[in-house]
Amino acid sequence: MKKRHNPTFQRVQNKRKVGLLLLDCFKIIESYLIASFKPLCT
């Protein structure tokens, strides 16, 4: 079966990829902040 090229679908996929990347970056930053602030709290 030939895959039909769909530009809008591609755009949605790219947006999803970017969103996941941003989410990963946010998680990394969050864990880094938690790790750096925990010694101050205890």
PDB file of N, CA, C and O in Angstrom:
ATOM      1  N   MET A   1       0.848  -1.207   0.000  1.00  0.00           N
ATOM      2  CA  MET A   1       0.000   0.000   0.000  1.00  0.00           C
ATOM      3  C   MET A   1       0.877   1.247   0.000  1.00  0.00           C
ATOM      4  O   MET A   1       1.773   1.402   0.830  1.00  0.00           O
ATOM      5  N   LYS A   2       0.595   2.122  -0.945  1.00  0.00           N
ATOM      6  CA  LYS A   2       1.392   3.344  -1.043  1.00  0.00           C
ATOM      7  C   LYS A   2       0.914   4.374  -0.024  1.00  0.00           C
ATOM      8  O   LYS A   2      -0.283   4.616   0.134  1.00  0.00           O
ATOM      9  N   LYS A   3       1.878   4.965   0.653  1.00  0.00           N
ATOM     10  CA  LYS A   3       1.523   5.972   1.657  1.00  0.00           C
ATOM     11  C   LYS A   3       1.325   7.313   0.967  1.00  0.00           C
ATOM     12  O   LYS A   3       2.206   7.798   0.258  1.00  0.00           O
ATOM     13  N   ARG A   4       0.157   7.903   1.185  1.00  0.00           N
ATOM     14  CA  ARG A   4      -0.150   9.183   0.561  1.00  0.00           C
ATOM     15  C   ARG A   4       0.491  10.307   1.370  1.00  0.00           C
ATOM     16  O   ARG A   4       0.359  10.356   2.593  1.00  0.00           O
ATOM     17  N   HIS A   5       1.176  11.197   0.684  1.00  0.00           N
ATOM     18  CA  HIS A   5       1.832  12.310   1.370  1.00  0.00           C
ATOM     19  C   HIS A   5       0.796  13.345   1.795  1.00  0.00           C
ATOM     20  O   HIS A   5       0.069  13.893   0.966  1.00  0.00           O
ATOM     21  N   ASN A   6       0.741  13.597   3.073  1.00  0.00           N
ATOM     22  CA  ASN A   6      -0.233  14.539   3.621  1.00  0.00           C
ATOM     23  C   ASN A   6       0.511  15.620   4.405  1.00  0.00           C
ATOM     24  O   ASN A   6       0.987  15.366   5.511  1.00  0.00           O
ATOM     25  N   PRO A   7       0.614  16.829   3.835  1.00  0.00           N
ATOM     26  CA  PRO A   7       1.380  17.895   4.499  1.00  0.00           C
ATOM     27  C   PRO A   7       0.829  18.284   5.868  1.00  0.00           C
ATOM     28  O   PRO A   7       1.588  18.558   6.797  1.00  0.00           O
ATOM     29  N   THR A   8      -0.506  18.305   5.983  1.00  0.00           N
ATOM     30  CA  THR A   8      -1.087  18.693   7.273  1.00  0.00           C
ATOM     31  C   THR A   8      -0.756  17.642   8.331  1.00  0.00           C
ATOM     32  O   THR A   8      -0.463  17.973   9.480  1.00  0.00           O
ATOM     33  N   PHE A   9      -0.807  16.370   7.927  1.00  0.00           N
ATOM     34  CA  PHE A   9      -0.462  15.288   8.845  1.00  0.00           C
ATOM     35  C   PHE A   9       0.992  15.427   9.285  1.00  0.00           C
ATOM     36  O   PHE A   9       1.319  15.262  10.460  1.00  0.00           O
ATOM     37  N   GLN A  10       1.866  15.738   8.309  1.00  0.00           N
ATOM     38  CA  GLN A  10       3.282  15.939   8.619  1.00  0.00           C
ATOM     39  C   GLN A  10       3.454  17.057   9.638  1.00  0.00           C
ATOM     40  O   GLN A  10       4.237  16.939  10.581  1.00  0.00           O
ATOM     41  N   ARG A  11       2.717  18.135   9.439  1.00  0.00           N
ATOM     42  CA  ARG A  11       2.813  19.286  10.336  1.00  0.00           C
ATOM     43  C   ARG A  11       2.400  18.894  11.757  1.00  0.00           C
ATOM     44  O   ARG A  11       3.047  19.261  12.738  1.00  0.00           O
ATOM     45  N   VAL A  12       1.301  18.133  11.834  1.00  0.00           N
ATOM     46  CA  VAL A  12       0.825  17.678  13.146  1.00  0.00           C
ATOM     47  C   VAL A  12       1.877  16.796  13.804  1.00  0.00           C
ATOM     48  O   VAL A  12       2.147  16.926  14.998  1.00  0.00           O
ATOM     49  N   GLN A  13       2.469  15.899  13.019  1.00  0.00           N
ATOM     50  CA  GLN A  13       3.497  15.011  13.553  1.00  0.00           C
ATOM     51  C   GLN A  13       4.690  15.811  14.063  1.00  0.00           C
ATOM     52  O   GLN A  13       5.225  15.518  15.133  1.00  0.00           O
ATOM     53  N   ASN A  14       5.108  16.821  13.299  1.00  0.00           N
ATOM     54  CA  ASN A  14       6.230  17.661  13.702  1.00  0.00           C
ATOM     55  C   ASN A  14       5.915  18.400  14.989  1.00  0.00           C
ATOM     56  O   ASN A  14       6.755  18.486  15.885  1.00  0.00           O
ATOM     57  N   LYS A  15       4.700  18.937  15.080  1.00  0.00           N
ATOM     58  CA  LYS A  15       4.277  19.640  16.295  1.00  0.00           C
ATOM     59  C   LYS A  15       4.331  18.706  17.489  1.00  0.00           C
ATOM     60  O   LYS A  15       4.768  19.091  18.573  1.00  0.00           O
ATOM     61  N   ARG A  16       3.880  17.467  17.282  1.00  0.00           N
ATOM     62  CA  ARG A  16       3.884  16.479  18.359  1.00  0.00           C
ATOM     63  C   ARG A  16       5.319  16.191  18.794  1.00  0.00           C
ATOM     64  O   ARG A  16       5.611  16.094  19.986  1.00  0.00           O
ATOM     65  N   LYS A  17       6.218  16.054  17.799  1.00  0.00           N
ATOM     66  CA  LYS A  17       7.630  15.803  18.098  1.00  0.00           C
ATOM     67  C   LYS A  17       8.212  16.942  18.914  1.00  0.00           C
ATOM     68  O   LYS A  17       8.893  16.715  19.914  1.00  0.00           O
ATOM     69  N   VAL A  18       7.942  18.171  18.485  1.00  0.00           N
ATOM     70  CA  VAL A  18       8.448  19.347  19.194  1.00  0.00           C
ATOM     71  C   VAL A  18       7.887  19.390  20.607  1.00  0.00           C
ATOM     72  O   VAL A  18       8.606  19.692  21.560  1.00  0.00           O
ATOM     73  N   GLY A  19       6.608  19.088  20.735  1.00  0.00           N
ATOM     74  CA  GLY A  19       5.978  19.077  22.051  1.00  0.00           C
ATOM     75  C   GLY A  19       6.624  18.063  22.977  1.00  0.00           C
ATOM     76  O   GLY A  19       6.865  18.346  24.151  1.00  0.00           O
ATOM     77  N   LEU A  20       6.905  16.873  22.441  1.00  0.00           N
ATOM     78  CA  LEU A  20       7.548  15.842  23.253  1.00  0.00           C
ATOM     79  C   LEU A  20       8.952  16.269  23.646  1.00  0.00           C
ATOM     80  O   LEU A  20       9.383  16.027  24.773  1.00  0.00           O
ATOM     81  N   LEU A  21       9.667  16.902  22.725  1.00  0.00           N
ATOM     82  CA  LEU A  21      11.014  17.388  23.034  1.00  0.00           C
ATOM     83  C   LEU A  21      10.965  18.418  24.145  1.00  0.00           C
ATOM     84  O   LEU A  21      11.764  18.372  25.080  1.00  0.00           O
ATOM     85  N   LEU A  22      10.015  19.359  24.042  1.00  0.00           N
ATOM     86  CA  LEU A  22       9.870  20.383  25.076  1.00  0.00           C
ATOM     87  C   LEU A  22       9.527  19.746  26.412  1.00  0.00           C
ATOM     88  O   LEU A  22      10.038  20.156  27.454  1.00  0.00           O
ATOM     89  N   LEU A  23       8.663  18.745  26.379  1.00  0.00           N
ATOM     90  CA  LEU A  23       8.278  18.051  27.607  1.00  0.00           C
ATOM     91  C   LEU A  23       9.493  17.374  28.238  1.00  0.00           C
ATOM     92  O   LEU A  23       9.687  17.438  29.452  1.00  0.00           O
ATOM     93  N   ASP A  24      10.310  16.724  27.404  1.00  0.00           N
ATOM     94  CA  ASP A  24      11.525  16.086  27.907  1.00  0.00           C
ATOM     95  C   ASP A  24      12.457  17.112  28.527  1.00  0.00           C
ATOM     96  O   ASP A  24      12.995  16.897  29.614  1.00  0.00           O
ATOM     97  N   CYS A  25      12.649  18.232  27.832  1.00  0.00           N
ATOM     98  CA  CYS A  25      13.515  19.293  28.350  1.00  0.00           C
ATOM     99  C   CYS A  25      12.989  19.804  29.682  1.00  0.00           C
ATOM    100  O   CYS A  25      13.762  20.012  30.617  1.00  0.00           O
ATOM    101  N   PHE A  26      11.689  20.005  29.775  1.00  0.00           N
ATOM    102  CA  PHE A  26      11.078  20.496  31.011  1.00  0.00           C
ATOM    103  C   PHE A  26      11.300  19.509  32.152  1.00  0.00           C
ATOM    104  O   PHE A  26      11.617  19.907  33.273  1.00  0.00           O
ATOM    105  N   LYS A  27      11.131  18.212  31.858  1.00  0.00           N
ATOM    106  CA  LYS A  27      11.345  17.183  32.886  1.00  0.00           C
ATOM    107  C   LYS A  27      12.789  17.195  33.368  1.00  0.00           C
ATOM    108  O   LYS A  27      13.051  17.098  34.567  1.00  0.00           O
ATOM    109  N   ILE A  28      13.731  17.316  32.423  1.00  0.00           N
ATOM    110  CA  ILE A  28      15.153  17.344  32.774  1.00  0.00           C
ATOM    111  C   ILE A  28      15.459  18.557  33.643  1.00  0.00           C
ATOM    112  O   ILE A  28      16.134  18.441  34.665  1.00  0.00           O
ATOM    113  N   ILE A  29      14.958  19.722  33.233  1.00  0.00           N
ATOM    114  CA  ILE A  29      15.183  20.952  34.002  1.00  0.00           C
ATOM    115  C   ILE A  29      14.559  20.823  35.386  1.00  0.00           C
ATOM    116  O   ILE A  29      15.163  21.209  36.387  1.00  0.00           O
ATOM    117  N   GLU A  30      13.352  20.279  35.437  1.00  0.00           N
ATOM    118  CA  GLU A  30      12.649  20.115  36.706  1.00  0.00           C
ATOM    119  C   GLU A  30      13.439  19.214  37.651  1.00  0.00           C
ATOM    120  O   GLU A  30      13.627  19.551  38.820  1.00  0.00           O
ATOM    121  N   SER A  31      13.898  18.078  37.150  1.00  0.00           N
ATOM    122  CA  SER A  31      14.657  17.157  37.999  1.00  0.00           C
ATOM    123  C   SER A  31      15.974  17.794  38.430  1.00  0.00           C
ATOM    124  O   SER A  31      16.431  17.585  39.554  1.00  0.00           O
ATOM    125  N   TYR A  32      16.586  18.577  37.528  1.00  0.00           N
ATOM    126  CA  TYR A  32      17.833  19.265  37.858  1.00  0.00           C
ATOM    127  C   TYR A  32      17.602  20.282  38.970  1.00  0.00           C
ATOM    128  O   TYR A  32      18.393  20.377  39.909  1.00  0.00           O
ATOM    129  N   LEU A  33      16.513  21.042  38.857  1.00  0.00           N
ATOM    130  CA  LEU A  33      16.182  22.036  39.888  1.00  0.00           C
ATOM    131  C   LEU A  33      15.897  21.357  41.223  1.00  0.00           C
ATOM    132  O   LEU A  33      16.363  21.811  42.268  1.00  0.00           O
ATOM    133  N   ILE A  34      15.134  20.273  41.186  1.00  0.00           N
ATOM    134  CA  ILE A  34      14.827  19.538  42.419  1.00  0.00           C
ATOM    135  C   ILE A  34      16.123  19.036  43.050  1.00  0.00           C
ATOM    136  O   ILE A  34      16.307  19.136  44.263  1.00  0.00           O
ATOM    137  N   ALA A  35      17.011  18.501  42.232  1.00  0.00           N
ATOM    138  CA  ALA A  35      18.276  17.964  42.738  1.00  0.00           C
ATOM    139  C   ALA A  35      19.138  19.068  43.346  1.00  0.00           C
ATOM    140  O   ALA A  35      19.822  18.842  44.344  1.00  0.00           O
ATOM    141  N   SER A  36      19.108  20.257  42.754  1.00  0.00           N
ATOM    142  CA  SER A  36      19.959  21.336  43.254  1.00  0.00           C
ATOM    143  C   SER A  36      19.339  22.041  44.457  1.00  0.00           C
ATOM    144  O   SER A  36      20.056  22.638  45.260  1.00  0.00           O
ATOM    145  N   PHE A  37      18.011  21.977  44.590  1.00  0.00           N
ATOM    146  CA  PHE A  37      17.362  22.675  45.708  1.00  0.00           C
ATOM    147  C   PHE A  37      17.146  21.784  46.933  1.00  0.00           C
ATOM    148  O   PHE A  37      16.957  22.289  48.039  1.00  0.00           O
ATOM    149  N   LYS A  38      17.171  20.466  46.744  1.00  0.00           N
ATOM    150  CA  LYS A  38      16.949  19.558  47.875  1.00  0.00           C
ATOM    151  C   LYS A  38      17.961  19.765  49.001  1.00  0.00           C
ATOM    152  O   LYS A  38      17.557  19.803  50.163  1.00  0.00           O
ATOM    153  N   PRO A  39      19.261  19.901  48.710  1.00  0.00           N
ATOM    154  CA  PRO A  39      20.223  20.125  49.809  1.00  0.00           C
ATOM    155  C   PRO A  39      19.917  21.390  50.609  1.00  0.00           C
ATOM    156  O   PRO A  39      20.187  21.441  51.809  1.00  0.00           O
ATOM    157  N   LEU A  40      19.360  22.405  49.963  1.00  0.00           N
ATOM    158  CA  LEU A  40      19.041  23.656  50.655  1.00  0.00           C
ATOM    159  C   LEU A  40      17.861  23.470  51.598  1.00  0.00           C
ATOM    160  O   LEU A  40      17.801  24.094  52.657  1.00  0.00           O
ATOM    161  N   CYS A  41      16.919  22.607  51.210  1.00  0.00           N
ATOM    162  CA  CYS A  41      15.702  22.430  52.009  1.00  0.00           C
ATOM    163  C   CYS A  41      15.970  21.605  53.263  1.00  0.00           C
ATOM    164  O   CYS A  41      15.399  21.877  54.319  1.00  0.00           O
ATOM    165  N   THR A  42      16.838  20.597  53.153  1.00  0.00           N
ATOM    166  CA  THR A  42      17.063  19.703  54.294  1.00  0.00           C
ATOM    167  C   THR A  42      17.989  20.320  55.326  1.00  0.00           C
ATOM    168  O   THR A  42      18.279  19.696  56.346  1.00  0.00           O
TER     169      THR A  42
END
